[in-house]
Amino acid sequence: MEIRSLLTGRRGVSLPFTDYSAPILGGEPNGHDWMLSVIRHGKAAGWKYIEIRNPMPFPDSIPAFSTYYGHVLDLSGTEESVKASLRDSTKRNIKKAVKEGVTVSGYTTEESIREFFRLNCLTRKEHGLPAQPFHFFEKIYEHVISRGLGFVALASYKGMNIGGAICFHYGGKSIYKYGASDRAYQHLRANNLAMWEAIRLSIRQGCKSFCFGRTEPGNQGLMQFKSGWGAKEQTIRYYRYDLKTDKFVCHEPQVRAIHRKIFHFMPLPLSRFAGKVLYRHVG
């Protein structure tokens, strides 16, 4: 898909705003002829580069631009068998949330999207990132959730929503796409209960797998959280072909810590405005 941006340039990405999406090829591909076709198209269209977010590795001779880890949970069993495979600490956290009075429900309403957006703004600010604009989540509701292809799981405590998750499901697969929470209630372990309810809802939708999305290699805490659900770990590689130099590149510029500090301490209204302006340019 082509991204056009005055800030970040024009480029082709498989697929924007996804953790990974292997190229979709018709018929039997002949070697790497498909890649040559994409390169020719990209040059004619004036792209800066082509980015392929691939769950399967290219040949070793092609360098990866960046690498992440993915975690996929097998849902082919029953709720009981899936729960039995969880790490003991994960089970304890679920039990603690229930004991503390946290409840979780699944929703497919516009109001649930609005509540998730509120929590997501808090989470993004905490992580030093601008929040996605509400219009982005409106489109998720319009094209995914309202069509029966996803849901919002919201964790509530004493009448207040304190955590949540957005999941998509299609073709027997469920994808945990976004998670958010109010850090002030972190001790209640609401995220654990919200995740478990999202898994249960996915099983009831007939899904046979649950994808936890990508994780940066340096985020050990998040990797430990995801592995606690009995998920199988896999490597996700992004490949970037620079159309100016006609070669794959392998060095990804890192976001400077100062940028995260700025967004972390930025007032919430300003952070929302920054996300509204900037998010469409990243893809």
C-alpha positions in Angstrom: 0.0 0.0 0.0 1.2 3.5 -0.8 1.7 6.1 1.9 1.9 9.7 0.8 3.2 12.2 3.4 4.8 15.6 3.1 6.7 14.9 6.3 8.0 11.3 5.8 7.8 11.0 2.0 6.1 8.6 -0.3 6.7 4.9 0.1 5.2 1.4 -0.2 4.5 -0.6 3.0 3.2 -4.1 3.5 1.0 -3.2 5.4 0.6 0.3 7.1 -0.4 0.3 10.8 0.1 -3.5 11.0 2.6 -5.5 13.1 3.2 -7.8 10.1 1.6 -8.7 6.8 3.4 -11.0 4.4 3.0 -10.1 0.7 -0.2 -11.4 -0.9 0.7 -13.1 -4.2 -1.6 -14.4 -6.8 -0.8 -17.8 -8.3 2.6 -19.4 -7.9 5.3 -16.7 -7.5 8.4 -17.2 -9.7 11.4 -16.7 -7.4 11.7 -13.0 -6.5 10.0 -11.7 -9.7 7.3 -10.3 -7.5 9.8 -8.1 -5.7 11.3 -6.8 -8.9 7.8 -5.9 -10.0 7.3 -3.9 -6.8 10.6 -2.2 -7.2 9.7 -1.1 -10.8 6.4 0.2 -9.6 7.9 2.0 -6.6 10.4 3.8 -8.8 7.7 4.8 -11.3 5.6 6.1 -8.4 8.4 8.1 -6.8 8.6 6.1 -3.6 11.6 6.6 -1.3 11.6 2.9 -0.2 9.6 -0.3 0.1 9.0 -1.8 3.5 8.0 -5.4 3.9 6.8 -6.6 7.3 7.3 -10.3 7.0 6.6 -13.1 9.6 8.9 -15.3 7.5 12.6 -14.5 6.9 14.1 -13.7 3.6 17.3 -15.4 2.6 20.2 -14.8 5.0 22.0 -12.7 2.3 19.3 -10.1 2.7 19.7 -8.0 5.9 16.7 -7.3 8.1 16.0 -3.6 8.7 14.6 -4.2 12.1 13.6 -7.2 14.2 10.7 -7.8 16.7 9.2 -10.8 18.5 5.7 -12.0 18.1 3.7 -14.3 20.4 0.8 -16.6 19.3 -1.4 -18.6 21.6 -3.0 -21.8 20.4 -6.8 -21.7 21.1 -7.7 -25.1 19.6 -8.5 -26.5 23.0 -11.1 -25.6 25.6 -11.1 -22.6 27.9 -10.1 -24.9 30.7 -7.1 -26.3 28.7 -6.0 -22.9 27.6 -6.1 -21.6 31.2 -4.2 -24.6 32.4 -1.3 -23.7 30.2 -0.9 -20.2 31.7 2.1 -19.4 33.9 1.3 -19.6 37.6 2.0 -15.9 38.1 -0.5 -15.1 35.3 -3.2 -17.2 37.0 -2.5 -15.4 40.3 -2.8 -12.0 38.7 -6.1 -12.9 37.2 -7.3 -14.3 40.5 -6.2 -11.1 42.3 -8.1 -8.8 39.9 -11.3 -10.8 40.5 -10.7 -10.8 44.2 -10.2 -7.0 44.2 -13.6 -6.5 42.4 -12.4 -5.9 38.9 -14.9 -7.0 36.2 -14.4 -7.2 32.4 -17.0 -7.1 29.7 -16.8 -7.3 25.9 -18.4 -4.5 23.8 -19.0 -3.6 20.2 -20.3 -0.1 20.7 -19.1 3.4 19.8 -19.1 4.3 23.5 -16.7 1.5 24.3 -14.3 2.9 21.6 -14.5 6.3 23.2 -13.7 4.9 26.6 -10.8 2.9 25.2 -9.5 6.1 23.5 -9.5 7.9 26.9 -7.4 5.2 28.5 -5.2 4.9 25.4 -4.3 8.6 25.7 -3.1 8.0 29.3 -1.0 5.0 28.3 0.6 6.6 25.3 1.6 9.6 27.4 3.1 7.3 30.0 5.2 5.7 27.3 6.3 9.0 25.9 4.4 8.6 22.6 1.7 10.8 21.0 -1.8 9.3 21.1 -3.5 8.1 18.0 -6.3 10.5 17.0 -9.8 9.6 17.9 -10.6 9.6 14.2 -8.3 6.6 13.8 -10.4 4.6 16.3 -13.6 5.8 14.7 -12.5 4.1 11.5 -11.6 1.0 13.4 -15.2 0.9 14.7 -16.7 1.7 11.3 -14.7 -0.8 9.3 -13.9 -3.6 11.8 -15.9 -3.7 15.0 -19.3 -2.6 13.6 -19.0 -5.3 11.0 -18.6 -8.1 13.6 -14.9 -8.5 13.1 -13.7 -7.3 16.5 -14.5 -6.2 20.0 -13.4 -4.0 22.9 -12.8 -5.6 26.3 -13.1 -3.0 29.2 -12.0 -3.7 32.7 -14.1 -1.8 35.3 -13.5 -1.1 39.0 -16.1 0.6 41.2 -18.0 1.8 38.1 -14.9 3.3 36.4 -13.1 1.8 33.3 -9.5 1.3 34.2 -8.1 -0.9 31.4 -9.0 -2.4 28.1 -8.1 -4.1 24.9 -9.1 -4.0 21.3 -9.1 -7.3 19.3 -9.8 -8.1 15.7 -10.9 -11.6 14.5 -11.2 -13.1 11.1 -10.7 -16.5 9.5 -10.3 -18.3 12.8 -7.6 -15.9 14.1 -7.8 -13.3 16.8 -5.4 -10.4 17.0 -4.8 -8.4 20.2 -4.2 -5.0 18.5 -4.3 -2.3 21.2 -4.1 -2.3 25.0 -4.5 0.6 27.5 -4.9 1.2 31.2 -4.9 3.8 33.9 -1.5 3.3 35.7 -3.0 4.5 39.0 -4.9 1.2 39.2 -2.0 -1.0 38.1 -1.8 -2.8 41.4 -5.3 -4.4 40.7 -3.9 -6.4 37.8 -6.9 -5.4 35.6 -4.8 -5.9 32.4 -4.4 -9.5 33.2 -8.1 -10.0 33.6 -8.9 -8.0 30.5 -6.5 -10.1 28.5 -8.0 -13.3 29.8 -11.5 -12.2 28.9 -10.3 -11.2 25.4 -8.9 -14.7 25.0 -12.2 -16.2 26.3 -14.2 -14.1 23.9 -12.0 -15.1 21.0 -12.5 -18.8 21.8 -16.3 -18.2 21.8 -16.0 -16.5 18.4 -14.5 -19.8 17.1 -10.9 -18.5 16.8 -8.1 -21.1 16.9 -5.2 -18.7 17.6 -4.6 -15.5 19.5 -1.9 -13.2 18.3 -0.4 -10.8 20.9 1.2 -8.5 18.3 4.9 -7.4 18.1 7.3 -6.6 20.9 10.6 -4.7 20.7 13.5 -6.9 21.7 14.5 -4.5 24.5 11.1 -4.5 26.1 11.7 -7.5 28.5 8.8 -6.7 30.7 6.2 -6.9 27.9 7.9 -10.0 26.5 7.6 -11.7 29.9 3.9 -10.6 30.2 3.1 -12.2 26.8 5.0 -15.4 27.3 3.1 -15.9 30.6 0.0 -16.8 28.6 1.6 -19.9 27.1 2.1 -18.3 23.7 4.7 -19.5 21.2 7.4 -16.9 20.4 8.4 -16.1 16.8 10.7 -13.6 15.1 9.2 -10.9 12.9 11.6 -9.2 10.5 11.0 -5.9 8.6 12.9 -5.5 5.3 13.5 -2.1 3.7 14.6 -1.6 0.1 16.0 1.8 -0.6 15.0 2.8 -4.1 17.7 5.5 -4.3 20.6 3.2 -3.6 18.9 0.0 -5.1 19.6 -2.1 -2.1 18.2 -3.5 1.2 19.3 -1.4 4.2 19.7 -2.6 7.7 20.2 0.3 10.1 17.1 1.7 11.8 17.4 5.2 13.3 16.3 4.9 17.0 13.8 7.3 18.5 15.8 9.6 20.8 15.1 9.4 24.5 14.6 13.2 24.5 11.5 12.8 22.2 9.9 10.3 24.6 10.6 12.6 27.5 8.9 15.5 25.7 5.8 13.5 25.0 5.8 12.0 28.5 5.7 15.4 30.2 3.5 17.0 27.5 0.0 18.0 28.8 -2.6 15.5 27.7 -4.6 17.9 25.4 -1.3 18.9 23.6 -0.3 15.2 23.3 -3.7 14.5 21.6 -3.2 17.4 19.2 0.3 16.1 18.4 -1.0 12.7 17.7 -3.8 14.1 15.4 -1.2 15.9 13.4 1.6 13.4 13.3 0.2 9.9 13.4 -1.0 9.7 9.8 2.6 10.3 8.7 4.1 7.3 10.4 2.2 4.2 9.1 
